[in-house]
Amino acid sequence: MKKFFKIVGIILGVVVLVIGGFLLYLNFTGLPVYSDVKRPDIKVDVTQERVLRGKKFVTMLCAGCHQNPITGKLTGQHLTDMAPFGEIYSQNLTQDPNVGIANWKDGEIIYFLRTGVHRDGRYIPPYMPKLPNLSEEDMMSIVSFLRSTDPLVQADPTPDTACKPSILAKLLARVAFSPLEYPKTTIVVPSQDDKIKLGRYFVANLGCYQCHSADFKTNKEVDIENSKGFLGGGNELLDASGRKIYVPNISADKEFGIGKLTEAEFVRCVRDGFRPDNSPIRFPMERYLELTDAEISGIYAYIHSMPAIANPNKHFEANDAGKYASQGEMIYKKYSCFACHGDAGIGICDLREAYRKYGNNDSLIAWIRDPSKIKSGSKMPTWSGVIKEEEYVPLAEYVRLLGERKNTAPTSSAK
């Protein structure tokens, strides 16, 4: 018997040593590199039509992660909600020849977006979404926009910050994920007459399922319906203040999902950013102003064509109720302004500059009421009819106070 336990002990010791050695190896190595890839030789013909279509997709797919709140361009930033994958930064996508993508070939960009293999051969794990389901034309439209004169992509020398992938990210990149296969057939955008296929096209390519399924680590980027807990929510993220949030269930379940929402209510959620009870859709979900009625209708139809999942929604972390220094701070927290802008006023844009940009409360309140009247295409929701009239002035005064605290308040950037 002693001999048996001795043998078992030796086996367990060897297993522990092997696992420990492997984890140590992962800790000191980077992401896997693929040097034998064959990138397509593609030269995109940039047209105005493609630039406009490309802006639609870049705004929906790329800007949320790559648009820096300080530069206002696609210069990259710290992605705090990707913490499980390590210290992750999105990279500079401007036309800068040194730190941007000006020197990338069109085929290198397309191959990277489809497979996840960087032009230097590194495989980028799931914190960088891939687009294996995007049509050829929409892919060329994205490249066209990146080559355009739009301010978002004009050369900016803001340097990249190197990512520091966690052991989990390195492990997944070796045992669970690998470069996606480059499409062998031409992908086209489904007809608007086929609502379900059109809806799937956008659910797949906008990454709706990526966030709204059970876990980034178990998502399937090609056969998206095989993702664990598909559209049933529960995935854990962080808001702009670093608070833990759980992505809601958007399956057609009538108790926990969106099964009771009318199509009009669903459109308002997606486009305006508000639920039927006027509560705001929280960051990192943004308004999709770029989607047409037909496209949102397609998404709604596709979701209702999928199995409903009775997965209860988890609650957000408490919003420090009862710990407000002023009425303005209470209102700021009440409407979850911190979810996008952070506690200190910096998140997806630098709210701390508002006190300079808007010289008085009236002009700042006009912006809060209806940003789209002042800046066409603004992602900020139109709060008119949601925020109570008596709440605007104290909220504006608190926002201006955030700017005055700028030099002393702690800052953080968000997705």
N, C-alpha and C positions, 0 to 999 in steps of 0.2 A: 504493500500500500504506500509506504514511504517513497518507494521508487516511482510509483505512478504519479504521486503529487510532485515529485521532483521533476519528472518529465513535463507535466502540465505547466509547472512554474517556468521551466526553460522555454517552452513554446510561447507562453504568454509574454515572457521577457523579450523574446525575439520579435513578437508582434508589436509590442510597445516600442522597441527600438526602431523597427522599420517605419512605423507610423510617425514616431518622433523625428526620425531622420528625414522623412518625406516632408513633414511640416516645416522643418528647419530649412530644407532645400527651397520650399516655396517662399519662405520668408526672405531669403536672400537672392531670389531670382525674380525676373520680371515676367511679363506676359509672354505666352508662346509666340514665336515668330515663324511665319510661313514664307519661304523664299522662292518657292517654285510655282507661284501663281501666274496665270496668264491673263493679264488685264486686256479688256477690249480696246481696239484702236478706233476710238470714236472722236469725231470733231463735230461739236454741236453748232448748228446754224442758229445764231442768236437773232430772234425776231421780236418785234414789239408784243405780238400776241403771246409768245412763249414767256417773255419777261413778266407780263401781267399774270399769267397763269402760275408762273414760278413764284412770284411774290405771295400769291395766295397760299401755296404750300409751305414756303419758307416761314411765313408769318405764323402758320399753325403748327408746323413741325419743329422748326429750329430756333425761332426767336425766344421761346419760353425758357430755353436753357442757355442759349449763346448770347442773347442780348444783355449787355452789361448795363446796370442801372446808372453808372457814372458816365460812361462814354456815349451811351445811347445807341451804340453800334454792336454788331455781332463779334465782339472782341473776347467773349467768354467770361466766365465767372465761377465762383465756388458753388457747387451743387450740394447744399447742405442736406437735401432729402435723399441723397445717395450714400449716406453715412455707412450702411452695412457693407458697401463695396469698397470702402476706404475713404481717403481724402481726395475727392474727385472734382476736377475742374473742367468745364467746357472750354474749347479752344477757339482761337482767333480765326474767324471765317472771312475776314475782310480781304481786300485785294492788295494788302501789304506784301511786297516781294520777299521780305525776310521772315516775318512771323505769321503771315496769313497764307492764303491758298493761291496767290497769283501765279505761282510757278507749278501748280498742279495741272496735269493734263486732264482733259474732260473725261477720258476713260478711267483715270485714276480716281476721280471723284465719284463717278458712277459705280465703279467696282467696290469702293469703300462703303458707299451707302447701301449697296445691295448685300454684301457679304460680311462686312465688319472688319475686313483686312485693310489696315492703313497702308499707305504707299511705301512705308519703310518695312512692311511685312508683319508688324505687330497685329495680333488679333485683339480687338476691343470688346470686352465683355458686355453684358446686357445693360450697363448704365448708358451705353450709346445705342439707341434704337436703330434697327436695320429696316430697310425698305424692300424686302424681296417681292412684295405684292404690288408695288407701284408700277403703273404703265410706263412704257418706253417714252411716250410723249410727255407725260408729267415729269419723268426723270430729266429729260432734256430741258424741260421748262425750268426746273430747279437750277440746273447748271446755267441756263441763260440769265436767270435773275442774279446769280452769284457773279456773273460777268458784266452786269448792268451798271448804270450810273446812279442807282438808288443810294441814298445816304447811308442806309443800313450796312452796305457792303463796301463803301469807299475805304481806301487804304487807311489803316490806323496802326501805329507801331506798338500798341499796348502788347507787351510780351505775354506769352502763354505761361501758365504755372503748371509744372509737371504734376500729373496725377500720382498718387501713392496708393495703388490698389491694395486692398486688404488680403490676408491669406485666403479668405473666403472667395474673393473675386478671382484670385490666381488658381485656386482649386477648381472652381466652377469652369474656368476657361480651359482646364485640362481634362476634366472628367464628365462634365455635364453639357458644356457648350463648345461649339466649334464653328469655324467659318461656314456661313450659309452657302449653298450651291448657287452659282450664277445662273440665272434663268436660261433655259435652252430654247424656249419659245417666246414669241413676242406677246407681251401683256398689253391689253387694251382696257380702256375705261368702259365699264358696263353701260348699256343704254339706260337713259332715264326712265324708259318704259318698264324696265325690270327693277322695281323698287328694292326688292330684297338683295339682289346682287349688287346694286349700287350702294345700298346701305352697308353690306359686308366690305365693299371696297374701302369705304371711309372708316369703318370700325377698325379694319386691319391696318390701314396706312396712317391714320391719325394716332394709333396706339391706344385707342379707348380701352381695348381688352388688356393692354399691358398694365395699366393702373387698376382697372376695375375687376380684375380676376384675383385669385387668392394670393399670389406671390410672384414677384419678378423672376425668381429663381426657377419657377416651374412653368413659365409661359412657353408657348410654342410659336415661333415667329413665322412659320409658313402655314401649318395646319392649326390656325389660331383656336379653333373650336376645341382642340384637345388640351388647351391650357387648363390647369387645375382650377376648379371653381370659376369657370368661364363666365365673366360678367357679374359674378355673385358678390364681388367686393371683399373687404377684409384686409387688403394689402396695406401694409404699414408705411406711412410716409411722415415727413416733417414739414411744418409750415415755415414761413419766413422768419419766425421767432424761435424756431427749433423745437416747437411743441409737437408732440406725437399726435398724429391724426390717422384715422383709418378710412380708407376709400369706401364709399357707400356701394351698396348693391344696386346695380342698374339692370338686372335681369327683369323679366316680365312678371316676377312674383308680385302678387297683389298686396301682400302684407308687408314685406320687407323691401321689395324692389320698386319698379316704376309702373307696375301693372295697372294701377289706378289712374295714372296720369293720362289726360287726353293728349292728342297729338299737339294741340295748340299750347298746352302747358309744358310739354316736352320741348317745343320750339323755344319757349320763353326761357327755360332752364339753359338750353344750349347757347342761344344767341344773346339773351339779356343778362343771364347770370343770376336769376332769382327763381326760387321754388314757388309753388302756388301760395304759400303762406308769407311770401315776401322775404323769407330768410335768404341770405346770399349764398351762392355756390362758392365754396372756399378754395383758395389757392392750395395746390398747384393747378387746379382746373381753371382754365381761362374761358372767356367768351369766344365763341367761334363766329365772329361777324362775317367771316369770309364764305361760310357755307350758304348755299341757296336753299330756298324752301324745299325744292325737290330732293336735295341731298340730305337735309335733316329728316324729311319725311321717309326717305329710304332707310336711314339709320333706325328710326322708330319702327319701321316695318321689319327690318332684319332682327332687331332685339326681340320683337314679339314672335318671330319665327323660331327662336331658340328656346330650349327648355328653361323654364323658370326655376330659380334656385332659392329655397327658403332659408337663406342665410341671414340671421339677425344682424343689423348694423351695430357696430361698436361705437361707443360714445367718444367724443373728443375729450382731451384733457381739460380740466377746469380752467376758466379764464380769469383766475385770481379774483373771483367775485368778492366784493366788499373791501378791496384793498386799493381803491382808487384815490388818487391825490386831488382830483378835481372832477367836476361834472363832465368836462370835455374828455378826460381820459376814460370815464365810464362809458360815454357814447362811442368813443373810438373802439373800445373793447366790445360793446354791445353789438355793433354792426360788423365785428370781426375785421376791422381795418388792419389790425396787426397781422392777420393771416397773409396778406399780400405785402404790407409795408413794414412789418416787423415792429417790435416794441419801441425801437429807437427811431423809426421813420425811414429806414432804408431796407428795401426788399427788391421787388421787381422794378421799382424806380425810386429815385432819391426824393422822398417826400419832404426832406429837411430843407430843400431849396424852394419850397412853395412860398415861404414868407418873403423871399426876395422877388420871385416871379409874379406873385400877386400882392400888390402893395397894400391892400386893405381887405377887410373881411368880406365886403360885398363881392369883389372880384374872385376871391377864393371860393365863396359859397356858390357863385355862378358856375364855376368849374365843377364843384362837387355835384351840383344838381344835374347837369347834363354836359359831361365832358365832350361828347361827340359834336356839340354845337361849336365848341372852341377848337377842337382838334379832330378832324375827320378820321374815323377808323380807330379811335382810342379804345383800348381794351377795358378801361375802367367803366364799371356799370353806371347807368343813369339812375341816380338815387332819388330823383324827384318823385314824390308820391310814396317813398319808402321811409326815408328819414323824416321825423316829425319836424314841423316848422320851428318849434321852440328849441330844437336841438342843433340847428345849423350854426348859430353864433358860438356857443361854447365849443363845438367841434372845431370850427375854424380857428378859434383862439388856441386850442390845444395843438393843432397842426402847426401853427405859427410858432408856438413855444418849442416844438421839436426842433425847428430850424435854429432857434436861438440857443438851444442846448448842443448844437452840432459839434462844437469843439470839445465838449466834455462827455457827451453820451457815448456809450459803447456801440459799436457798429458791427453789422454782419451782413453778408449778401446772401441772396437766396436764388433758387432756381429761376 
